[in-house]
Structure formats: structure tokens, C-alpha cells
């Protein structure tokens, strides 16, 4: 249902006529240029977390002119319509404080225009130290659903990543939360530091989630990435989501898309994982999913090759790759060059992992701390099939969705 101007709230009306509240950049131009050049040098006066890097980098795959245009503060394009927000949505802020009220307000406006009725927008204003509230406040975003104090929504959207989710894991009844979410068909969406939440939910609650962009990180940008927005909605609404990967370039240009000891074949299993740094930090805890015949997905940003290898060895030595069918790598961006030997790169690390595990390794999945990311379910069934031109296709099933006519995707930008 299209809203008339008289039915819009103040923020939506301003947006309709093309007036933007604006949002500040998270990095100086020098930092953006350094990151885009795939280096690890950073201006010490600028505080960046991994969650900030997508905004600083913009879209690595875009020409520099387009990237700089995307980064420039500019008036939002006038939208011709919004729809009445009817999708019951709650936010959870498990990690860093949002940092900019204007950016959060802009994101909330876009969510409403796209059809998402956010019931708890005020949590974006919480802060305790570097976090989006005290541990108890942040845990309550999820625990109140587990206790029944708050009705489970259709969508639970993360505000942003950074750090802090691991502090909440012992404070949530994941088993009950997972059961309630299954009954309601609730979709929990996020990535980066939210990986800790997603792993705990799957390990102890047997419930899937969505690897997806978040409120502050994507929808609060001056100019959100339209591909990421469209793919977010596609993953929310398509019960048989498919993703086609042509090559391994997002992981490493020096790898084949499929690294296998024998002819690749179709495999089916539960896809799980997320951010490598977070998954490796959970090793030895009860919050690492034990999925027999699983498919492990991993991505990261700003980690040099030796650090990536160290974390992969953490997983290998802890037996995480045992009983798994395959490993899928998303973007490993901003890795830089090894200061001892430039030949030691991400491709070298992944070939070593293949040698250790003997598992087929699929690279280039279009997800991680990048632009134009393709959202997909974690904790759901995934079928991976090689194609005839050197790439592969992933097809997902058995996860909750939302009716497509309830979402106005253009509202997200």
C-alpha cells in the first residue's frame, strides 16, 4: 500500500522530498585511500573497527571514481513512494555503540519506508563505554524474547558489529530463544561480530540466521549499496535462494574457485560459520556449532596472511574441520603483503589448509566486509554444485522467509 504525503511521519516526508539528514564518514580520505590500496597502514587518529571498514572502503569492485562518488555526502534521491511498515521488526545491539544518531535515524527512516516496523528504535541511543549499552541491556535484546517478556518479531536485525557480542553469550537462554524463533519463523540478521550470536543460536538453539548487512553499517550510509540491499531482500524472501560464484577473486585472485583433490561433485550439508576472527575466538567453547557433514563458511577483513593462517590452525587443531564436507571462503579483504616474503599470501595459506584437511575449498563467495554483498542463510541446508565454466552455485533451503510483497526494496536507499 503506497502512503500519501499526509500519512508520512516527519522523517519520511523529508525523505520523500529529497532532504537528507546526512551521515558523516567514518574515515578520513587518507585512510580510505590506504585501505582501498589493500594496505594495513592507518592514521592513528582515526579509530576504525572491522565493522567500519565497508564504509571506508566502499565497494572494492567499483572504479575509483564511482567509489569516491558513493562516499561523498549528498542529498538522497527523492523517493516516489513508501509503503506502510507492517513487518514486525526488532533491533539487537550486541556490539559497538552506533556512534551517529543522524546515521541511525536515516537508517530507521529507510527501514520504515521499505516496510519494516521497528518496535525498539531507542536502543540505538544506548552507550556504555565502547558498547551499545551495558552487557545486561545488550543481552536483554535477545533474552527478553526467550523469557516471553517480548513477543518474537519476524525480523531481528543487528545494529552493527565491532566487538562485544562474546560478552553476552552466557547471559542468553539460547535453547529457548531458538525454539521460540522457530515457532514464530523469526529471522536474525547480521554479520561481523554478530557471528558470535549466530554461532551460539545454532549451537545451542538449533536455529538458523541470515548473514546480512546491518542497520548502521549499511542502511545508515549516505548512499547505501543497492546490490547489497537487493540481495538482502532476496535472501529474506526467496525460500530457495541461489548464489552463483564465477571465480575466486574476492578471496584471492591466485586461487581456483574450487580447490579439490579430485573432480568436484555436488555436496549438500548445513552451512555455518561467519567471521573467521570471531569463530576462532569461540574455539573450545560450547558456542561452536558441531555440525556433522557441515560446510564451513569463513570471511574476514584487515588480517594479514599469517594471522589468517594462525586462526585457521586454531580451528584445525581444535578439530573443527573434522566431519565437515567442505570449506567456503568469502572475501578476505585488506590483507596487505607479508613483510618477510611477498610470495606468502592468502592463496598460500588456503593451499596449506587444503593440504592439512583434504577438504574441497570453495573460494570467492560474495560476502564479507565488502560492497555488493550477497546475503545468505547460516544454519540452513546448502547444496554446492560446480558449473561448466570453473565456478560453482550454492542453493539454500529450509529457513524462514518473509513475503516479498511486504517489502519495498527501493525504500532501503
C-alpha positions in Angstrom: 0.0 0.0 0.0 1.5 3.3 -1.1 1.5 6.1 1.5 0.2 9.6 0.7 2.3 12.5 1.9 -0.2 13.4 4.6 0.2 9.9 6.2 4.0 10.2 6.4 5.9 10.9 9.6 8.4 13.8 9.6 11.4 11.9 8.6 9.6 10.0 5.9 8.2 13.3 4.5 11.6 14.9 4.4 13.0 11.8 2.6 10.1 11.9 0.1 11.1 15.4 -1.0 14.8 14.6 -1.1 16.1 16.2 2.1 18.7 14.1 3.9 19.7 14.3 7.5 23.2 13.3 6.3 25.7 11.0 7.7 29.4 11.6 8.4 32.1 9.4 7.0 33.8 7.0 9.4 37.3 7.5 8.0 39.5 10.3 6.6 40.3 10.4 3.0 43.8 9.2 3.7 42.6 6.1 5.5 40.1 5.3 2.7 42.9 5.5 0.1 45.2 3.3 2.2 42.5 0.7 2.7 41.5 0.8 -1.0 45.1 0.2 -1.9 44.9 -3.0 0.1 47.4 -1.9 2.8 47.2 -2.1 6.5 48.6 1.4 7.3 46.1 3.5 9.2 46.0 7.0 10.6 46.4 6.6 14.3 44.0 9.5 15.0 41.1 7.6 13.2 39.5 4.8 15.2 38.2 2.1 12.9 36.7 -1.3 13.7 36.2 -4.1 11.3 32.6 -3.0 11.2 33.6 0.4 9.9 35.7 -0.9 7.0 32.9 -1.5 4.5 32.1 2.2 4.7 35.7 3.3 4.5 36.4 1.0 1.6 33.1 1.5 -0.1 33.0 -1.1 -2.9 36.4 -2.5 -3.8 35.0 -3.7 -7.1 33.9 -0.2 -8.2 36.1 2.1 -10.2 37.7 4.7 -8.0 35.6 7.5 -9.5 32.4 5.7 -8.6 33.7 4.8 -5.1 34.5 8.4 -4.3 31.1 9.5 -5.6 29.5 6.9 -3.4 31.4 8.2 -0.4 30.6 11.9 -0.9 27.8 13.4 1.3 25.0 14.2 -1.0 21.2 14.6 -0.9 19.3 11.4 -1.2 17.4 10.8 -4.3 13.7 11.6 -3.9 11.6 8.5 -3.4 8.3 8.4 -5.2 6.7 6.2 -2.6 7.0 4.4 0.7 4.8 1.6 2.0 3.1 1.1 5.3 5.5 -0.7 7.6 3.9 -4.0 8.6 6.9 -6.4 9.1 7.3 -6.8 12.9 11.0 -5.9 13.4 13.2 -5.5 16.5 16.8 -4.4 16.7 19.5 -6.0 18.7 22.7 -4.1 19.5 25.2 -6.7 20.7 28.4 -4.9 19.9 29.7 -1.4 19.3 27.8 1.8 20.0 26.2 3.3 16.9 28.3 6.4 17.0 26.0 8.8 15.0 22.4 9.5 15.9 21.8 11.0 12.4 23.0 7.9 10.7 20.8 5.7 12.9 17.8 8.0 12.2 18.4 7.8 8.5 18.6 4.0 8.6 15.4 3.8 10.7 13.7 6.0 8.2 14.7 3.8 5.3 13.6 0.6 7.1 10.2 2.1 7.7 9.9 3.2 4.1 10.8 -0.3 3.0 8.1 -1.9 5.1 9.8 -2.8 8.4 8.1 -1.7 11.5 10.9 -1.3 14.1 9.5 -1.6 17.6 12.5 -0.6 19.6 14.4 2.2 17.8 15.6 3.8 21.0 18.2 1.1 21.6 20.4 2.9 19.0 21.0 5.6 21.5 22.4 3.4 24.3 26.0 3.6 25.2 28.2 2.1 27.9 31.9 2.6 27.3 32.5 1.5 23.7 29.4 -0.7 23.7 25.8 -0.2 22.7 24.7 -0.4 26.3 25.7 -2.5 29.4 26.1 -6.2 29.0 22.7 -6.7 30.6 21.0 -4.2 28.3 22.5 -5.7 25.2 21.7 -9.3 26.3 18.1 -8.3 27.1 17.6 -7.5 23.4 17.5 -11.3 22.9 16.9 -12.7 26.4 13.6 -10.8 26.8 12.3 -12.8 23.8 13.5 -16.1 25.3 11.6 -15.3 28.6 8.4 -14.3 26.8 8.7 -10.7 28.1 8.7 -9.5 24.5 6.9 -11.2 21.6 9.3 -12.6 19.0 9.3 -10.4 15.8 9.6 -11.6 12.3 13.0 -9.9 11.8 15.7 -9.4 14.4 18.2 -7.0 12.8 21.7 -6.3 14.2 22.6 -2.6 14.6 26.3 -3.0 13.9 29.3 -5.2 14.6 32.7 -4.3 16.1 33.2 -6.1 19.4 31.2 -7.1 22.4 28.9 -9.9 21.4 31.0 -12.6 23.0 30.4 -11.0 26.4 26.7 -11.8 26.1 26.8 -15.5 25.3 26.4 -16.8 28.9 23.6 -14.4 29.5 21.1 -15.7 26.9 18.9 -18.9 27.1 19.8 -19.9 23.5 17.8 -23.1 23.6 14.5 -21.4 24.5 15.3 -18.5 22.1 15.9 -20.9 19.3 12.6 -22.7 20.0 10.6 -19.5 20.1 12.2 -18.2 16.9 11.4 -21.4 15.1 7.8 -21.3 16.2 7.5 -17.7 15.0 9.7 -18.0 11.9 11.9 -15.3 13.2 14.9 -14.3 11.1 18.0 -13.0 12.9 20.2 -11.0 10.5 23.8 -9.6 10.8 27.5 -10.4 10.3 30.9 -9.5 11.5 30.9 -9.6 15.4 27.3 -10.8 15.2 28.9 -14.1 14.2 29.2 -14.9 17.9 25.4 -14.6 18.3 24.7 -16.6 15.2 27.0 -19.5 16.2 25.5 -19.6 19.7 22.0 -19.6 18.3 22.8 -22.5 16.0 25.0 -24.5 18.5 22.6 -24.3 21.4 19.3 -23.3 19.9 19.4 -25.3 16.6 18.2 -22.2 14.8 19.3 -20.6 11.5 20.1 -17.0 10.9 21.0 -14.7 8.0 24.4 -13.5 7.0 23.4 -10.0 6.0 24.1 -6.2 6.2 23.0 -4.3 9.3 21.2 -1.1 10.3 24.0 1.3 11.0 26.7 -0.4 8.8 24.7 -0.4 5.6 21.3 1.2 5.7 22.6 4.3 7.5 25.1 5.1 4.8 24.7 8.4 2.9 24.3 6.2 -0.2 23.6 2.6 0.6 24.8 -0.1 -1.7 21.9 -1.0 -3.9 23.2 -4.5 -4.7 23.6 -5.3 -1.0 20.1 -4.0 -0.3 18.5 -6.0 -3.1 20.3 -9.2 -2.2 19.3 -8.7 1.5 15.7 -8.6 0.4 16.2 -11.6 -2.0 17.6 -13.7 0.9 14.7 -12.6 3.2 12.0 -13.5 0.7 13.3 -16.4 -1.5 12.8 -19.8 0.1 15.2 -21.4 -2.5 17.9 -18.8 -2.7 20.7 -19.4 -5.2 24.1 -17.7 -5.5 26.4 -18.1 -8.4 30.1 -17.6 -8.0 32.2 -17.2 -11.2 35.7 -17.1 -9.7 37.8 -16.9 -6.5 38.9 -13.2 -6.9 37.2 -12.0 -3.7 39.2 -14.5 -1.7 42.4 -14.4 -3.8 43.0 -13.9 -7.5 45.7 -16.6 -7.2 43.3 -19.4 -6.4 40.9 -21.5 -8.5 37.3 -21.2 -7.4 37.3 -24.8 -6.4 40.4 -26.4 -4.8 39.9 -30.1 -4.7 42.0 -33.3 -4.9 39.5 -35.0 -7.2 36.8 -34.0 -9.7 34.4 -31.6 -7.8 30.9 -33.1 -7.2 27.7 -31.8 -5.8 27.6 -31.8 -2.0 24.7 -31.0 0.4 25.1 -30.0 4.1 24.4 -27.3 6.7 26.3 -24.1 6.0 27.6 -22.5 9.2 30.3 -20.1 10.3 30.9 -16.4 9.7 33.7 -14.1 10.6 37.0 -16.0 11.0 38.3 -14.0 13.9 35.1 -14.5 15.8 34.7 -18.2 15.1 38.3 -18.8 16.1 37.8 -16.9 19.3 35.0 -19.3 20.2 37.1 -22.5 19.8 36.9 -24.7 22.9 33.6 -23.2 24.0 30.1 -24.7 23.9 29.1 -22.0 21.4 30.9 -23.5 18.4 28.3 -25.5 16.3 29.0 -29.2 16.0 27.5 -29.9 12.6 28.1 -33.4 11.2 28.7 -33.2 7.5 28.6 -29.4 7.6 30.0 -26.8 5.3 32.1 -24.1 7.0 31.9 -20.6 5.7 34.6 -18.0 6.7 35.4 -14.4 5.8 37.5 -11.6 7.3 39.0 -8.2 6.7 42.2 -6.4 7.7 44.1 -9.5 8.7 47.5 -10.3 7.2 48.0 -13.8 5.7 49.9 -15.1 8.7 47.1 -14.1 11.1 44.6 -15.8 8.8 46.7 -18.9 8.9 47.1 -18.8 12.7 43.3 -18.6 13.1 42.7 -21.4 10.6 45.2 -23.6 12.5 43.3 -22.8 15.7 40.2 -24.3 14.0 42.2 -27.2 12.5 44.0 -28.2 15.8 40.7 -28.0 17.7 39.1 -30.5 15.3 36.6 -28.0 13.9 37.1 -29.2 10.3 36.6 -32.9 11.3 33.4 -34.4 9.8 33.0 -31.4 7.6 32.4 -31.8 3.8 33.9 -28.5 2.6 35.1 -25.0 3.4 33.8 -21.9 1.7 35.7 -18.7 1.8 34.1 -15.3 1.3 36.0 -12.1 1.0 39.4 -11.9 2.7 39.9 -8.2 2.1 42.6 -5.8 3.2 45.2 -8.5 3.8 48.2 -6.5 2.6 51.6 -8.0 1.8 53.8 -10.1 4.0 56.8 -8.0 5.2 59.1 -11.0 5.1 58.2 -12.5 1.7 55.5 -11.2 -0.7 55.0 -14.8 -2.0 53.4 -15.7 1.3 49.8 -14.7 0.6 46.2 -15.7 1.2 46.4 -18.3 -1.7 49.4 -19.9 0.0 47.5 -20.1 3.3 44.5 -21.7 1.7 46.5 -24.2 -0.2 48.1 -25.2 3.1 44.7 -25.6 4.7 43.6 -27.8 1.8 46.7 -29.9 2.3 46.0 -30.3 6.0 42.3 -31.1 5.8 41.9 -32.7 2.4 38.6 -30.9 2.1 37.5 -29.2 -1.1 37.7 -25.5 -0.7 35.4 -23.1 -2.5 36.6 -19.5 -2.7 35.1 -16.2 -3.9 31.7 -16.3 -2.1 30.4 -12.7 -2.5 30.0 -11.9 1.2 32.1 -10.2 3.9 33.4 -6.7 4.6 32.8 -5.6 1.0 30.3 -3.8 -1.1 27.7 -5.6 -3.3 27.5 -8.5 -0.8 25.0 -11.4 -1.3 23.1 -12.3 1.9 22.5 -16.0 2.6 21.3 -18.3 5.4 23.6 -19.7 8.0 22.4 -22.9 9.7 20.3 -23.9 6.7 20.8 -26.6 4.1 23.1 -25.7 1.3 23.8 -27.6 -2.0 27.0 -26.7 -3.8 27.4 -27.7 -7.4 30.3 -27.0 -9.8 29.3 -25.4 -13.1 30.8 -26.0 -16.5 32.9 -22.7 -16.6 35.0 -23.2 -13.5 32.7 -21.6 -10.9 30.0 -23.0 -8.7 26.5 -22.5 -7.5 25.0 -22.5 -3.9 21.3 -23.3 -3.4 19.8 -22.9 0.1 16.7 -24.4 1.6 14.9 -24.9 5.0 15.0 -21.5 6.5 12.3 -18.9 7.4 11.3 -16.1 4.9 9.1 -13.1 4.6 6.5 -12.5 1.8 8.1 -10.4 -0.9 5.1 -8.1 -1.4 5.6 -6.9 2.2 8.9 -5.2 1.3 9.6 -2.1 -0.9 13.3 -2.7 -1.6 13.9 0.8 -3.1 13.0 2.2 0.3 16.3 0.9 1.7 18.2 3.6 -0.3 
